[in-house]
């Protein structure tokens, strides 16, 4: 089995290829697959071991099932590493001796390749009395600094630094300092941080009540719930952190609520775990399961999806018995509950293949259908494994009344009632950045496509660089199937063109069918207003999400994606101040009749007076047809933002006129117009008139007021993509959660 592109082969060589000596180890990716399948099948009975080794190999071929990177890199190598991706450490004691004992445990875990999460809410607030030594406590943030320093020092397995999640309850007296901690761009850089938000707080917020900050039964102060929430939202708006975990919902929906309480998550947020909890991960690649991509009758093979789900459950269950564990307590916890995290990748590409726009009603319907199949087959497979090998030790029949099991069909519930379950939790949706690249650059996890194409610069042994074009898997298939026909923008949406609500709706749809949680980033435009941004979290809570992470380009973390390096950057031209709006503006309203719409569309363009004459300042598109409301509102906001920031706006009409509607355009005034956006582009062109391109040309290179892009710590390129709670470099493949 070969690779479709050089990027995938380089990632395999750097991260997953076992090569202890030049003439030993994996000579090809086929040998990597054979190594992993044989290692995971080794715990099967002698009479069926070869059967399952072959089935595991078959699932791994063509990247239909992709185990997490730690399994690919470590299984069958005899290396002293764990095959589990993530851990949550034990409850941190409120004593100096206990705190540093737990710091050591976290260091040992990261040294063997595990990311860790901790709840620091059990540490007394800053300024509290430390009895017996006549001193004051320094508070949880000071000890988080110790964890951060440790993480910078300890190199984890797999050539990457350790990743950590730090959590603090919304009622902890130091919560305000925690919320603002990452405003210091040099502090807690090895942490993702999240606030544990309770249902009680959300009720206080809705009622505009006061909120007590409490530790060990003592109320230290009282704040207005709305003020505290705004502080949290402001920090997230301006620095992209903290994230939010709705911790009561996590525990309420937990399959294992009868034997554990959860107070933290792993670094990327897809696994909410109890003390010493551990989880291993794997993903079914939906993009490889669609028959006849882009055809009118394209469908995902649900029979194959069910078969892969059953195989993947057995594979991941076996990993529990194969893996090493950094700590004995982690091994006891894992074997007692046998928690696994089967998820998906390639969702956005699979939706594209089926002609479905990410975030649309059809996409929601397909996502729900596919995840329902995975959920049903996963629980049935686990019940049959319990029949064959025994239920997990902590199984309790009362689990059938837990939300995730109560919603199963009666046949599956009857199977569980008869045999129990082999695994306490079965599904989650994890980040798949690097393994998605390995699989031909399929869309990552549940995320939309971030960039359909970009150029990757590769440093050669002699110090020179070569450029390599990288394309999303769906775009590659489109070009092959459609003979390089230009893909329709209406279908090929990206993380940058979607609204936050599109992101949120897809996450909430998936969460309803997932046992644990989802690693997902809601990308927001830089110019989103604060109130709209804060509403994302309220909406996410009411939609049933367990946690939320957003990303808006900001001065601390920089822009989300740039593929230009410093040596490629053109000279910077100073940018004039943003055009300011006066109370009244002169403008023109144009009436547009579109054959597919029962109501006319009205386009209003307002101008401002400048030294150079009249310039367009804003545009409004209105119609009684509410079908157009969301996209016309988004279109007008974006066009108005362009009008206020640049003088040469001719490209706006040119871009709109190039948009075509796959349902067909219309003949207007003797010429064919390919879409309603194209018709609006024609109106803008008519209103603006000819532009002086030569005079305005330097403005294409303005960068003075843009945030500084974030550079990759491995290759130095300004090319980090923020998605699924992790930063991934699109140039060298570096990936880091935290």
ZIVEN-V46633 format. One line per field, one symbol per residue. ss: DSSP state (2 for helix, 1 for strand, 0 for the rest). phi: phi as a letter, one per 20 degrees, with the letter a starting at -180 (. if undefined). psi: psi as a letter, one per 20 degrees, with the letter a starting at -180 (. if undefined). A space follows every 50 residues. Layout:
ss = ???
phi = ???
psi = ???
This chain:
ss = 00000222222222220000000000002222222222222000000022 22222222222220111022222200000001000111000000022222 22222222222000111110000000001100001100022222222222 22201100011001111110000022222222200000001111111022 22222220011111100111111122222222222222200011112222 22200000000001100000011000011111111222011000000011 02222222222222222222220100022222222220011111102222 22200000002222222222222222222222222222200000002222 20222200022222222220000000101000222222000000000000 00111111100000111111102222222220000000000000000002 22222222222000000100111100000222222222222220001111 11010001000000022200000000000000000111111100000000 11111111110011111111111002222222222222222222200002 22222220000000011100111002222222222222000022222222 20000000000000000001111001111000001100
phi = .edfbfgffffgffdcfebfbgdcneebfgffffffffffefefggfcff gfffffgffffmlfccffgffffdfmdmfeceeefbbdffgffebfffff fffffffffffeoefcccdefeefffnffdfnclcdfenfffffffffff ffeeeefnmbffcccddbffdfgeffffgegefefddlfedecbeeeeff ffffffelefcedcblndeeaccfgffffffffffffecmbfecdefffg ffefgdffcbcdcacfgdnececegmfcbdcaceeffedeelgmffdfbe ffffgfffffffffgfffggeefecfcfffffffffdlfcceccbmffff fggemdegnfgfffffgffffffffffffffffffffedoffgefcgfgf efgfefefffffffffffdncecfcdcbcdfcgffffgenmfgelefffe bfbaddddfegenfccdcfccfgffgfgfffdlmffffffeefcgeefeg ffgfffffgfgfddfeccebdefcffeffffffffgffffffenfeabcd bcgbfeenffbbdedgfeffgedgefffgdeefccebcddecddgedfcf ddddcddcecgeoecfdbccccaffffegfffffffffffffgfdbeedf fffffffefdefeoebeclncedfafgfffffffffffmfdefffeggff dfbfdffffeeffednfebeedblmcdceeedngcbdp
psi = paqhrhgghhggghhipomhrhjrboirhhhgggggggghihiqqhijgh ghghhgghhhqjkhpoqqhhgghhpjijqmrqiphqqprrppqlqgghgh hhgghhggghhjjpqqqqojiipqrpiqpopijlrqqirhhhhhhggggg hhhpprqkkqrqqqppqpqijphjhghghjhjhoiiqlijqqqqpoprhh ghghghilrqppoqplipohrprpghggghgghgghhhjjqrrppnhhhg hhiphkhijqppjrrrhjiiopqrpjqqqqqqqpnhhjjppmpiqhkpqp nhghggghggghggghhhhhihqrphqhhhgggghhilprnpbqrjgggh gghjkpppirhghggggggghggggghghgghghhhhgiqqqhjqphihi iqghhhiqrhgghhgghhiaqhpgqhqrorqkghhhhhkjlqqpcjqrpg phqrppppprhjirqqqpppqqghhggghghjljqpqphhgmrrhhiqqh hgggggghghhijpgdapoppopqqhjpqgghghhghgghghijqhrppr ppprhgiaqgppjqrhiiprppppprqppqprhqqqapppppophipiqq ppopoqrqprhjbpqphqqppqqioihigghhggghggghhghiiqgojh hghgghiipqpiiqbqppljqppirghhghhhggghghaqqnhghighii jpjhjqqpqpqpigiiqmkppoqkjqpppigiipppo.
